[in-house]
Amino acid sequence: MDNRLKLTTTAVQGLRTPGIYWDTVTAGLGCRVSESGLKTYFFKKRVKGSGVERNIKLGRQGDPVLMP
């Protein structure tokens, strides 16, 4: 199974199989699909100089973003 695709809204809404899917355009951007079908965007990046990878949760697919 190829888990790389362009993460557009239409493509993510069509995902049904649980797993992690990586964006082909932006390095480190991914979408995790859980067993229940919940889709969460995240960003994975190696911290410069430390060699440690960080995961940053960006939010769920379809949830509104609230700005102050």
Secondary structure, DSSP 8 states (H G I E B T S, - for coil): ---EE---HHHHHT--S-EEEEESSSTTEEEEE-TT--EEEEEEEE-TTT--EEEEEEEETT------
